Every structure is written in C-alpha cells, then in structure tokens.
C-alpha cells in the first residue's frame, strides 16, 4: 500500500509569525509535509519535515518538489 501524505498549507497567512505557528502546530500534531511560501526556507530548521515551496500560489521553479 502506498504511503499517504497529509499536507499543512502554511503559505496563506500574510503574517510570517502566523505561518510559522501553523508549521509548529503541524509538527506538534505529527505532520511532516508542508506547503511553505518562498522565503520561509528557514522554517525547515523547526523540525523533521518535507516542504513544497510556492510563490503567489504557484510552485517555485522546476525543483519545487520536496526539500
């Protein structure tokens, strides 16, 4: 059976603090996959996670898959 993934979309709030809080809450709940805003790459240091980066609702570059 294939692994199922649940993503927390943490790129929507305008406030960087609110976006960070979404990531922290997700990590505390056991989520490891996130959609982050370009420029929030330092959120990766908050814990073990994989992220997809978006800029204005679109994937960033051809390498936008996981980091």
N, C-alpha and C positions, 0 to 999 in steps of 0.2 A: 504494500500500500504506500502510495506517495505521501510525503510529508506535507501537511497543510500549514499554511502560513497565515497569520493574522497580523495586519499592519496597523500601527497607530499613525494617523495622519497628523503630524506635528508641524506642518508648514503653513497652516492657515492663519493663526493669530498674528496680528500685526506686532504685538509686543514680543520681543525676544525672550523676556522672562516667562511669559505665558507659554511660549513654545518649549522652552527648557523644562518648565513644570510638567508639561504633557509627557515629555520624554522620561523624566524622573518617575512620574506616576506609572507609566507603562512598564518601566524596568522593575519597579517595586511589585507590579502585578504579574511579572514573569514574561512579559512581551519582549521579544528580541529583534523585531523587524519594524523599522520606522520609515516614514516618508518625511524627509527634512528639507528645509529651504537652503538653497545655495547660500553659503556664507555662515551656516551653522555647523560646519565640519567639526569644530571643536567639541560639539555635543558627543562625538564618538568616545571621548575620554570619560564620559559619565558611567560607562559600564560596558559589558559584553553585548554588542548589538551589531546588526547589519542595517545599512541605510541606503535608501534611494534618494537622490537629490533632485529637487525641482526648482525652477526659477519661473515665477509668474505662471504657475500651473502646468509647465511643460518640463519634461525630463531634460536634465543638463547633459549635453554632449553625447557622443556615441558610447561613452564608457559609463553612462548613467546607472548601469546596473548596480550591483551591490558593492559596498566598501566595507 
